[in-house]
């Protein structure tokens, strides 16, 4: 009697597993409704995807003549954003991935003293849109951006954590 009660449940579970596996082969990117803003509302990653988590990445010095640890040494927010995404791109390439495989970004921005201590979101966005939602690289990630009090690297205005996923 117990066998008969379990069989329908097992059969239903097997059907769910089979249809779930068959239907979830690709990463699903869900755009923001009625928006052209270059981020996604959600991303669905299937169980057959590999996921990589990158630690927070900071910018490289862009002006070696500027005082060490100064904003001038690293550049404005746009310059620093471009630097960080180039570093992320290199880290991903070492794992066989590209910026198009990024599914999530966490962006930490320090208030720029030249902007009355407010984060330079426009500068960040100018750098970001060179890498995402472009003709060359149309994929967009989900993203959060935060203003924080400071970073471990003096002069840095931005740090970005990235998560990438790829069906292999």
C-alpha positions as CSV (number, residue, x, y, z in Angstrom):
1,X,0.0,0.0,0.0
2,X,2.8,2.5,0.9
3,X,4.4,1.8,-2.5
4,X,1.3,2.9,-4.3
5,X,1.1,6.1,-2.4
6,X,4.7,7.0,-3.1
7,X,4.7,6.2,-6.8
8,X,2.5,9.1,-7.9
9,X,4.7,11.5,-5.8
10,X,7.9,10.1,-7.2
11,X,6.5,10.2,-10.8
12,X,5.4,13.8,-10.3
13,X,8.8,14.7,-8.9
14,X,10.6,13.0,-11.8
15,X,8.4,15.0,-14.3
16,X,9.2,18.3,-12.5
17,X,12.9,17.5,-12.5
18,X,12.9,16.5,-16.2
19,X,10.9,19.5,-17.3
20,X,12.9,21.9,-15.0
21,X,16.2,20.6,-16.4
22,X,15.0,20.8,-20.0
23,X,13.5,24.2,-19.6
24,X,16.4,25.8,-17.6
25,X,19.4,25.5,-20.0
26,X,20.2,29.1,-20.5
27,X,20.6,32.1,-18.3
28,X,17.4,34.2,-18.4
29,X,17.7,38.0,-18.3
30,X,14.6,39.8,-17.3
31,X,14.6,43.5,-18.4
32,X,13.1,46.3,-16.4
33,X,9.5,46.8,-17.6
34,X,9.0,49.9,-19.8
35,X,12.5,51.1,-19.3
36,X,15.7,51.4,-21.3
37,X,17.9,51.9,-18.2
38,X,20.9,49.6,-18.7
39,X,20.3,47.2,-15.9
40,X,18.0,44.2,-15.5
41,X,15.1,43.6,-13.1
42,X,16.2,40.0,-12.5
43,X,18.4,37.1,-13.7
44,X,17.6,33.4,-13.5
45,X,20.6,31.2,-13.4
46,X,19.9,27.5,-14.2
47,X,21.6,24.7,-12.1
48,X,23.8,23.7,-15.1
49,X,25.7,27.1,-15.0
50,X,29.1,27.8,-13.5
51,X,29.2,30.8,-11.3
52,X,32.2,33.0,-10.3
53,X,32.2,35.6,-7.6
54,X,34.8,38.3,-7.9
55,X,36.0,40.2,-4.8
56,X,35.7,44.0,-4.7
57,X,38.0,45.4,-7.4
58,X,39.5,48.9,-7.0
59,X,40.9,51.2,-9.7
60,X,44.5,51.4,-10.8
61,X,46.5,54.6,-10.7
62,X,45.9,56.7,-13.8
63,X,48.2,59.6,-13.1
64,X,51.6,58.6,-11.7
65,X,52.5,62.3,-11.4
66,X,49.7,63.0,-8.9
67,X,50.2,62.7,-5.1
68,X,50.0,59.1,-3.9
69,X,46.7,58.2,-2.4
70,X,44.9,61.2,-4.0
71,X,41.8,61.3,-6.1
72,X,43.9,63.0,-8.8
73,X,46.1,59.8,-8.8
74,X,43.2,57.6,-9.7
75,X,41.1,60.1,-11.7
76,X,37.4,61.1,-11.5
77,X,34.6,58.6,-11.0
78,X,34.3,57.9,-14.8
79,X,38.0,57.2,-15.1
80,X,38.0,55.0,-12.1
81,X,34.9,53.1,-13.3
82,X,36.6,52.4,-16.6
83,X,39.7,51.2,-14.8
84,X,37.7,48.9,-12.5
85,X,35.8,47.4,-15.4
86,X,39.1,46.7,-17.4
87,X,40.4,44.9,-14.3
88,X,37.2,42.9,-14.0
89,X,37.4,42.1,-17.7
90,X,40.9,40.7,-17.2
91,X,39.9,38.7,-14.1
92,X,37.0,37.2,-16.0
93,X,39.1,36.4,-19.1
94,X,41.5,34.4,-16.9
95,X,38.5,32.2,-16.1
96,X,37.3,32.0,-19.7
97,X,34.5,34.5,-19.2
98,X,33.6,38.0,-20.5
99,X,31.8,41.1,-19.2
100,X,28.8,39.7,-21.0
101,X,28.7,36.8,-18.5
102,X,28.2,39.2,-15.6
103,X,24.9,38.7,-13.9
104,X,25.2,41.0,-10.9
105,X,27.2,44.0,-9.8
106,X,27.5,45.7,-6.4
107,X,28.9,49.1,-6.8
108,X,30.4,51.1,-3.8
109,X,30.9,54.8,-4.4
110,X,32.6,57.3,-2.2
111,X,31.2,60.8,-2.1
112,X,33.4,63.0,-4.2
113,X,34.7,66.0,-2.3
114,X,34.6,68.0,-5.5
115,X,30.8,67.3,-5.7
116,X,30.0,68.4,-2.1
117,X,30.6,64.9,-0.8
118,X,27.9,63.3,-3.0
119,X,28.5,60.3,-5.1
120,X,29.1,61.0,-8.8
121,X,26.4,58.6,-10.2
122,X,26.6,60.4,-13.7
123,X,30.3,59.7,-13.8
124,X,29.8,56.1,-12.8
125,X,27.1,55.7,-15.4
126,X,29.2,57.2,-18.1
127,X,31.9,54.6,-17.4
128,X,29.5,51.8,-17.0
129,X,27.7,52.3,-20.3
130,X,31.0,51.9,-22.2
131,X,30.9,48.2,-21.2
132,X,27.2,47.2,-20.8
133,X,24.1,47.5,-23.0
134,X,26.3,48.4,-26.0
135,X,26.2,47.2,-29.6
136,X,29.3,45.2,-28.9
137,X,28.2,43.8,-25.5
138,X,24.4,44.0,-25.2
139,X,24.1,42.0,-21.9
140,X,23.0,43.9,-18.8
141,X,23.3,42.7,-15.2
142,X,21.2,43.3,-12.1
143,X,23.0,46.0,-10.1
144,X,23.0,47.9,-6.9
145,X,24.9,51.1,-6.2
146,X,25.7,52.5,-2.7
147,X,27.3,55.6,-1.4
148,X,29.7,54.7,1.4
149,X,32.0,56.7,3.7
150,X,35.3,55.4,2.4
151,X,37.3,52.6,0.8
152,X,40.5,50.9,2.0
153,X,42.5,52.5,-0.9
154,X,42.9,56.3,-0.3
155,X,41.9,58.3,-3.4
156,X,39.6,55.5,-4.7
157,X,36.0,56.6,-5.4
158,X,34.7,53.2,-6.5
159,X,34.9,49.5,-5.8
160,X,32.9,46.9,-7.6
161,X,32.0,43.3,-6.8
162,X,30.9,41.2,-9.7
163,X,29.1,37.8,-10.1
164,X,29.3,36.1,-13.4
165,X,27.6,32.9,-14.7
166,X,27.9,30.8,-17.8
167,X,26.2,27.7,-19.0
168,X,29.1,25.3,-20.0
